[in-house]
Structures are given as C-alpha cells and as structure tokens.
C-alpha cells in the first residue's frame, strides 16, 4: 500500500474530490491501494439525505457563518465537521468484490484507529455513543462517552474507500458548528458527545496523532499525488460543493 501524506491546496471540496479521484483511479487499476493522510480545511460535510431536509439551506448558512465550508460527503452518513485541528484519512483498497467484507473493514479500521489512540493514552473504544453526531456502530470514542473519530465507506466496482475524520483539538469549535447545523436540520443530538483528543490527553499534538495512525498500518511505500490524480480531482470538485445538484 502506498502512503500519501499531503492534501491538495485549495478548497475543502477539492480535498474531497482528491478522495474521489483516488477511488476512481485505484478502481481502474491506475494506482495501487493507497492510504492518504492529510490535515483538512475547515468544513461541514453533508450527506445526501441531509440535502433533502427542509432546514438544509439554513444548515449550509450556519456552517458558513462559523467559517466552515459546506461540502457533500463522498461516502454516506449525516453532517460531520472537521477543521485545521483535525486529521483526515482515506484508505482506498483495490478489490475484486468490494461489497464483501464491508463490515469487516469498518470493524478492523475502527479497531486499528482505536489502537493508535490508545498508544497516546486515550481510553479509545469502538462503538456508537448514544446521541452522537452522524451516528455509526464503528465510531471511535473515548470512555464510551465522547466521539473522536467517525468513519464511512464508499464502494465502486473494483475498489472501496474508507474515510475517517479525527478531531485532535478545538473541541469547542466542532461542538459549536455541529450544534448550529444539527439545529437547522432538526436532528436530535447531544453536544456533550462530541470531543477532541486533546480534551482526553492534554497536550497531545497533531504530529503525534498522525505518527501513531501511520505507524498502525505497518510498512508503507511513500508516494505523492500525481498530476493525473490532481487533474481528475479538479474536474470532480464541483460535485463535492454543497450547492451542487449532484
């Protein structure tokens, strides 16, 4: 598996388009399986179902008012937020039958990420916290009470992508924007279930979390985003903007 450690300079929509481009190219056999680790631009990533809610326009405005770019998620799920004090990862596998093993990948990657956080002193566990944002059975939480990592998958013919956002710092910023967005969408949630790693282990850094996550994948081949991937990402970026009809 190759390791790409940089994002694409530009908008949050372009960052998600890079994920889409990697999935497309891995599925086509143009790239090997890839782990991408990057520090994302501030964004609220909405799911397709969110766009059907009457309060969606107000939710988009609420995100923008707090300095978060509204974008459309590539995998499924509901609104999630991340910022410069977060770490984002994409794991893209070349697979003949991506539908087989979907739950195994969720479970295994959840346990892998929880294990990485435990090396930093976090009481990290896998499982849904009642009342969490974008609820999922394979979220990674602290103490069974605070969600730290959300995961989601996208499957296409020939490949699967698992994306994860890891909130390392500025928990109050995440709680504030999610509270405004979920209020507009009229989704019930408990703001006390959203947290950051540095609220569990004071002083932990983005660098330390990034190193722990990468180490959990074992031997990787360093790589960079090539021109073909970036060109495709720029073409796909309009699909990831929250105002896009697709």
C-alpha positions in Angstrom: 0.0 0.0 0.0 1.3 3.5 -0.8 1.2 6.4 1.6 0.3 9.9 0.5 0.8 12.4 3.3 -0.2 15.7 1.7 -3.6 17.3 0.8 -4.4 19.4 -2.2 -4.0 23.1 -1.6 -7.4 24.7 -2.1 -10.9 24.3 -1.0 -12.4 21.6 1.1 -14.4 20.5 -1.9 -11.2 19.9 -3.8 -9.9 17.8 -0.9 -12.9 15.6 -1.1 -12.5 15.4 -4.9 -9.0 14.1 -4.4 -10.5 11.3 -2.4 -13.0 10.6 -5.2 -10.2 10.7 -7.8 -8.1 8.2 -5.8 -11.0 5.9 -5.5 -11.7 6.1 -9.3 -8.1 5.6 -10.3 -7.5 2.7 -7.8 -10.7 1.0 -9.1 -9.4 1.4 -12.7 -6.1 -0.2 -11.8 -4.2 3.0 -12.5 -2.9 3.3 -8.9 -2.2 0.8 -6.1 -4.1 0.6 -2.8 -3.5 3.9 -1.0 -3.5 5.4 2.4 -3.9 9.2 2.3 -3.4 11.2 5.5 -3.9 15.0 5.5 -4.9 18.0 7.5 -8.2 19.2 6.1 -9.6 22.7 5.5 -12.5 23.6 7.9 -15.7 22.1 6.5 -19.0 20.6 7.3 -19.6 17.6 5.1 -23.3 16.9 4.5 -24.8 13.6 3.4 -27.2 13.2 0.6 -30.1 12.7 3.0 -29.2 16.0 4.7 -29.8 17.9 1.5 -33.4 16.7 1.5 -34.2 18.2 4.9 -36.2 21.4 4.9 -33.6 23.1 7.0 -30.7 22.2 4.7 -30.3 25.8 3.3 -30.2 27.2 6.9 -27.7 24.5 7.9 -25.4 25.4 5.0 -25.6 29.1 6.0 -24.9 28.2 9.7 -21.7 26.3 8.6 -20.5 29.3 6.5 -21.2 31.8 9.3 -18.8 29.9 11.5 -16.1 29.7 8.9 -16.7 26.1 7.7 -17.0 25.3 4.0 -20.2 23.3 3.3 -19.4 20.3 1.2 -21.0 17.0 0.1 -19.6 13.8 1.5 -18.3 11.1 -0.8 -19.4 8.2 1.5 -22.8 8.0 3.1 -23.8 9.4 6.5 -25.0 12.7 8.0 -23.3 16.0 8.6 -19.8 15.8 10.2 -17.4 18.7 10.9 -13.6 19.0 10.8 -11.0 21.7 10.9 -7.3 22.5 11.0 -7.0 20.8 14.3 -8.3 17.6 12.8 -6.7 14.8 10.8 -8.3 13.1 7.8 -7.5 9.8 6.3 -8.7 7.9 3.3 -7.9 4.2 2.9 -8.5 3.0 -0.7 -8.3 -0.7 -1.4 -8.3 -2.3 -4.9 -10.8 -5.1 -4.5 -12.4 -7.6 -6.9 -15.6 -7.7 -4.8 -15.8 -4.6 -2.6 -19.3 -5.5 -1.2 -17.8 -8.5 0.5 -16.2 -7.5 3.8 -17.8 -4.1 4.2 -18.5 -4.7 7.9 -15.1 -6.3 8.4 -13.4 -3.2 7.1 -15.4 -1.0 9.4 -14.6 -3.2 12.3 -10.9 -3.6 11.5 -10.2 0.0 10.7 -12.1 1.1 13.8 -10.0 -1.2 16.0 -6.8 0.0 14.2 -7.6 3.6 14.8 -8.7 3.0 18.4 -5.4 1.1 19.0 -3.4 4.0 17.6 -5.1 6.4 20.0 -4.5 4.0 22.9 -0.8 4.3 22.3 -1.2 8.0 23.1 -3.0 7.4 26.3 -6.6 7.7 25.1 -9.2 5.2 26.6 -10.3 4.6 23.0 -13.1 2.2 22.1 -15.1 1.2 19.1 -18.9 1.8 19.1 -21.7 4.3 18.8 -22.1 6.8 21.6 -25.9 7.5 22.2 -26.7 10.9 20.9 -23.6 11.3 18.8 -23.5 13.3 15.5 -23.5 11.1 12.3 -24.1 8.0 14.4 -22.3 4.8 13.4 -21.7 1.5 15.0 -18.0 1.7 14.3 -17.3 5.2 15.5 -14.2 5.5 17.8 -14.9 7.1 21.1 -13.3 7.9 24.4 -14.5 6.2 27.6 -17.7 5.1 25.8 -18.9 8.7 26.1 -17.2 11.1 23.6 -17.0 10.6 19.8 -13.5 11.3 18.5 -13.5 9.6 15.1 -16.2 9.0 12.5 -15.8 6.5 9.7 -17.7 5.9 6.4 -17.3 3.9 3.3 -17.9 4.3 -0.5 -17.9 1.3 -2.7 -17.4 1.2 -6.5 -16.7 -1.6 -8.9 -13.1 -2.6 -8.3 -12.4 -0.6 -5.1 -13.6 0.6 -1.7 -12.8 3.8 0.2 -13.0 4.2 4.0 -12.7 7.8 5.1 -12.2 8.9 8.7 -12.0 12.3 10.4 -10.1 12.5 13.7 -10.7 15.5 15.9 -7.5 16.3 17.7 -8.0 19.8 19.0 -10.6 22.6 19.4 -13.5 20.5 20.6 -15.5 23.7 21.3 -15.3 24.7 17.6 -16.6 21.4 16.5 -19.4 21.4 19.0 -20.5 24.9 18.1 -20.8 24.4 14.4 -22.4 21.0 14.8 -24.9 22.4 17.2 -25.9 25.1 14.7 -26.0 22.7 11.8 -28.0 20.0 13.6 -30.4 22.5 15.0 -31.1 23.8 11.4 -31.5 20.2 10.2 -33.8 19.4 13.1 -31.8 16.3 14.0 -31.6 15.5 17.7 -28.1 15.1 19.1 -26.2 15.5 22.4 -23.4 18.1 22.1 -21.6 16.6 25.0 -20.8 13.5 22.9 -18.5 15.5 20.5 -15.0 15.9 21.7 -11.3 16.2 20.8 -8.3 14.0 21.6 -6.6 16.8 23.5 -9.5 17.0 25.9 -8.7 13.4 26.8 -4.9 13.7 26.8 -3.9 17.3 27.3 -1.0 18.4 25.2 -1.3 15.7 22.5 -0.3 17.1 19.1 -1.5 16.6 15.5 2.0 15.4 14.7 1.8 12.7 17.4 -1.7 11.5 16.3 -0.6 11.5 12.7 2.5 9.4 13.5 0.5 6.9 15.6 -2.1 6.5 12.9 0.5 5.9 10.2 2.5 3.5 12.4 -0.6 1.4 12.8 -0.6 0.5 9.1 2.9 -1.0 9.2 5.1 -0.9 6.1 4.0 1.7 3.5 5.5 3.0 0.3 5.8 6.8 0.3 4.2 8.5 -2.7 2.8 11.8 -3.8 -0.4 12.9 -5.5 0.4 12.7 -9.2 -0.7 15.1 -11.9 -3.3 12.7 -13.3 -5.0 12.4 -9.9 -5.0 16.2 -9.3 -6.3 16.9 -12.8 -9.2 14.5 -12.2 -9.8 16.0 -8.8 -10.2 19.5 -10.2 -12.7 18.1 -12.7 -14.7 16.3 -9.9 -14.6 19.2 -7.3 -17.9 20.9 -8.4 -19.7 17.7 -7.4 -18.4 18.0 -3.9 -19.6 21.6 -3.3 -22.7 21.8 -1.1 -24.6 23.9 -3.7 -24.0 21.2 -6.4 -27.2 19.5 -7.6 -25.3 16.2 -7.8 
